[in-house]
Structures are given as C-alpha cells and as structure tokens.
Amino acid sequence: MLDVTGSDNGIEKEYRGNRYSGNLTDDEGQSSKAEIVINSDGSFDLNLNGTVTIEAKNIINQGNGKYSASQGTSGFELQFSNTSLGVIIVYYDNGKKLSGTLTKE
C-alpha cells in the first residue's frame, strides 16, 4: 500500500498545466490509453475509460518529483521528469495494477 501519511497542497506549480499521454499496461499485459492533466489547483485529471479528478488534498509530495495519492478504491504513484510522467495505479478492491510512462505533450 502507498504511504499517504503526510499532507500536501497537491502537485507543485512547476507541473501544473501540463498534459501527459500514453499507454498503461496491467499485470496481464493489456494496454490502455491514458491521459493525465495537472490542474491549476494541484489536483489532476485521469482519463482512463472515463475521466476522474484526483483532489489535491489527497496528493502527497514525496520529494524529487514523486507524488503518491489515494482516492476511493485506488492508489496512485506519479514520478515527474522533464519530458515524461511515470504512473502506477493500484486498485485496492481487486489488487490489480496499471503502470507505464506517459509523455509530456
């Protein structure tokens, strides 16, 4: 399970307004198209079979461009770099995981 013990104001300003897209792959090798948009308030929108907004209050800054979040039955890990975003999504209800790298647009 992800560490969500800290508190934060969402994703830092330097990443806000950025859009990332690409494919995430599940444990069985199935690929899904995904898009993440970092909102001006530090939250992010995940478009993966529908769009959901992960609220800033649920996002923890781990340092060095790494964030963790938990909302509903899902956990998220984000790792920002200059040109891409590493993503891991864990579904707590069924134990499935999606992961991959999205490219900055």
PAVO-228703 format. One record per residue: residue number from 0; z negated, x, y of N, C-alpha, C in turn; chain. Coordinates in steps of 0.02 Angstrom, whole numbers, plus 50000, padded with zeros to 5 digits. Last residue first. Layout:
NODE   k    nz    nx    ny   caz   cax   cay    cz    cx    cy c
NODE NUM     Z     X     Y     Z     X     Y     Z     X     Y A
...
END
This chain:
NODE   k    nz    nx    ny   caz   cax   cay    cz    cx    cy c
NODE 104 51170 50153 50820 51235 50132 50847 51241 50150 50920 A
NODE 103 51100 50252 50694 51095 50227 50762 51164 50211 50789 A
NODE 102 51096 50200 50524 51124 50244 50575 51118 50212 50644 A
NODE 101 50966 50197 50403 51011 50160 50447 51033 50207 50503 A
NODE 100 50931 50234 50239 50935 50261 50306 50987 50222 50345 A
NODE  99 50816 50152 50124 50879 50182 50144 50875 50208 50215 A
NODE  98 50747 50027 50013 50743 50087 50054 50813 50112 50071 A
NODE  97 50640 49903 49948 50706 49919 49975 50699 49982 50017 A
NODE  96 50547 49847 49809 50552 49893 49865 50626 49902 49884 A
NODE  95 50434 49726 49735 50500 49757 49745 50501 49799 49808 A
NODE  94 50317 49656 49715 50316 49728 49703 50383 49763 49713 A
NODE  93 50304 49524 49749 50338 49539 49685 50343 49613 49670 A
NODE  92 50222 49523 49863 50218 49468 49816 50251 49483 49749 A
NODE  91 50252 49634 49943 50189 49633 49906 50187 49579 49852 A
NODE  90 50389 49726 49961 50371 49655 49956 50309 49650 49912 A
NODE  89 50423 49854 50072 50390 49836 50009 50371 49763 50013 A
NODE  88 50546 49955 50139 50516 49888 50142 50487 49874 50073 A
NODE  87 50584 50094 50233 50559 50072 50168 50526 50004 50179 A
NODE  86 50703 50188 50322 50669 50124 50314 50646 50116 50241 A
NODE  85 50749 50299 50450 50732 50291 50380 50688 50230 50372 A
NODE  84 50872 50302 50565 50807 50271 50552 50798 50264 50477 A
NODE  83 50961 50423 50670 50953 50375 50615 50881 50349 50610 A
NODE  82 50969 50519 50768 51029 50481 50753 51021 50428 50700 A
NODE  81 50841 50575 50787 50886 50567 50844 50944 50520 50830 A
NODE  80 50732 50468 50688 50759 50534 50706 50807 50522 50764 A
NODE  79 50592 50375 50627 50645 50385 50675 50667 50457 50679 A
NODE  78 50546 50285 50496 50545 50355 50517 50605 50366 50562 A
NODE  77 50443 50152 50443 50500 50173 50483 50492 50246 50502 A
NODE  76 50391 50042 50321 50384 50110 50346 50449 50127 50382 A
NODE  75 50312 49885 50291 50369 49923 50317 50347 49994 50334 A
NODE  74 50278 49746 50184 50256 49807 50218 50317 49848 50237 A
NODE  73 50258 49568 50171 50300 49628 50172 50266 49685 50209 A
NODE  72 50205 49443 50183 50201 49474 50117 50242 49538 50113 A
NODE  71 50154 49461 50349 50165 49414 50294 50156 49449 50228 A
NODE  70 50172 49628 50387 50176 49560 50413 50193 49514 50356 A
NODE  69 50142 49790 50436 50131 49741 50384 50132 49672 50416 A
NODE  68 50201 49956 50463 50189 49888 50485 50177 49844 50425 A
NODE  67 50211 50121 50530 50202 50076 50473 50186 50007 50502 A
NODE  66 50313 50256 50589 50275 50195 50600 50266 50158 50535 A
NODE  65 50352 50414 50657 50339 50374 50597 50294 50315 50614 A
NODE  64 50364 50505 50759 50419 50458 50748 50410 50413 50687 A
NODE  63 50241 50576 50757 50303 50609 50739 50360 50561 50722 A
NODE  62 50129 50439 50713 50145 50503 50744 50210 50531 50719 A
NODE  61 50107 50312 50672 50078 50364 50629 50090 50434 50658 A
NODE  60 50076 50163 50747 50108 50227 50760 50072 50281 50719 A
NODE  59 50097 50006 50675 50050 50061 50685 50090 50126 50694 A
NODE  58 50121 49838 50711 50154 49902 50701 50106 49958 50720 A
NODE  57 50076 49715 50747 50073 49731 50675 50101 49800 50659 A
NODE  56 50104 49698 50879 50033 49704 50861 50024 49723 50787 A
NODE  55 50242 49675 50880 50217 49741 50899 50144 49751 50877 A
NODE  54 50309 49585 50738 50274 49587 50802 50243 49656 50815 A
NODE  53 50465 49575 50679 50401 49605 50662 50365 49618 50728 A
NODE  52 50570 49439 50655 50541 49484 50705 50474 49509 50682 A
NODE  51 50710 49418 50549 50638 49409 50560 50615 49460 50612 A
NODE  50 50860 49342 50496 50827 49385 50544 50753 49367 50549 A
NODE  49 50954 49356 50342 50917 49317 50392 50878 49365 50437 A
NODE  48 50977 49468 50260 50978 49400 50232 50940 49352 50278 A
NODE  47 50911 49551 50379 50923 49565 50308 50920 49498 50272 A
NODE  46 50867 49612 50522 50917 49565 50498 50936 49587 50428 A
NODE  45 50722 49628 50610 50755 49650 50549 50803 49595 50527 A
NODE  44 50669 49678 50767 50701 49625 50729 50735 49657 50669 A
NODE  43 50510 49739 50824 50578 49749 50801 50603 49690 50762 A
NODE  42 50413 49771 50976 50424 49738 50912 50493 49758 50886 A
NODE  41 50416 49823 51102 50390 49865 51049 50393 49834 50980 A
NODE  40 50479 49748 51196 50406 49742 51194 50374 49783 51138 A
NODE  39 50615 49767 51178 50584 49797 51237 50508 49793 51237 A
NODE  38 50650 49801 51002 50645 49758 51061 50606 49792 51117 A
NODE  37 50765 49873 50899 50699 49884 50929 50696 49847 50995 A
NODE  36 50843 49805 50761 50847 49812 50833 50776 49820 50859 A
NODE  35 50922 49838 50610 50858 49836 50645 50871 49848 50719 A
NODE  34 51011 49774 50474 51013 49794 50543 50943 49788 50572 A
NODE  33 51090 49794 50314 51032 49782 50356 51045 49806 50427 A
NODE  32 51160 49746 50160 51172 49767 50229 51112 49747 50272 A
NODE  31 51102 49806 50005 51104 49751 50053 51116 49779 50122 A
NODE  30 51129 49850 49834 51131 49868 49904 51137 49806 49948 A
NODE  29 51040 49884 49687 51078 49835 49725 51072 49851 49800 A
NODE  28 50958 49966 49613 51021 49993 49636 51064 49945 49675 A
NODE  27 50834 49920 49583 50885 49911 49531 50954 49936 49553 A
NODE  26 50759 49935 49697 50741 49975 49638 50793 49973 49583 A
NODE  25 50886 49923 49829 50824 49905 49795 50814 49948 49733 A
NODE  24 50941 49994 49982 50951 49987 49911 50884 49971 49878 A
NODE  23 51022 49956 50134 50959 49970 50099 50970 49954 50026 A
NODE  22 51145 50016 50248 51127 49982 50186 51059 50004 50161 A
NODE  21 51156 49988 50425 51175 50023 50364 51154 49983 50304 A
NODE  20 51100 50016 50595 51129 49976 50541 51150 50020 50483 A
NODE  19 51006 49996 50744 51021 50037 50685 51050 49992 50631 A
NODE  18 50983 50008 50916 51005 49966 50861 51026 50013 50804 A
NODE  17 50862 50020 51051 50908 50049 51001 50923 50000 50945 A
NODE  16 50766 49965 51129 50835 49951 51147 50885 49979 51097 A
NODE  15 50651 50099 51108 50664 50029 51124 50735 50020 51149 A
NODE  14 50618 50229 51092 50661 50199 51040 50681 50128 51057 A
NODE  13 50535 50262 51197 50596 50302 51188 50644 50273 51136 A
NODE  12 50422 50179 51187 50476 50162 51234 50540 50200 51220 A
NODE  11 50364 50153 51016 50365 50187 51081 50428 50172 51121 A
NODE  10 50319 49998 50943 50360 50058 50941 50367 50087 51012 A
NODE   9 50150 49939 50969 50218 49935 50946 50254 50002 50948 A
NODE   8 50026 49978 51010 50063 49931 51052 50136 49928 51032 A
NODE   7 49900 49983 50881 49953 50012 50922 49984 49957 50964 A
NODE   6 49777 50042 50768 49803 49990 50811 49853 50022 50858 A
NODE   5 49752 50078 50591 49749 50092 50662 49768 50032 50704 A
NODE   4 49774 50039 50460 49706 50037 50485 49701 50049 50560 A
NODE   3 49875 50029 50367 49881 49991 50429 49812 49984 50462 A
NODE   2 49959 50113 50250 49900 50119 50291 49911 50083 50357 A
NODE   1 50031 50019 50114 50037 50058 50176 49971 50059 50214 A
NODE   0 50000 50042 49941 50000 50000 50000 50000 50044 50062 A
END
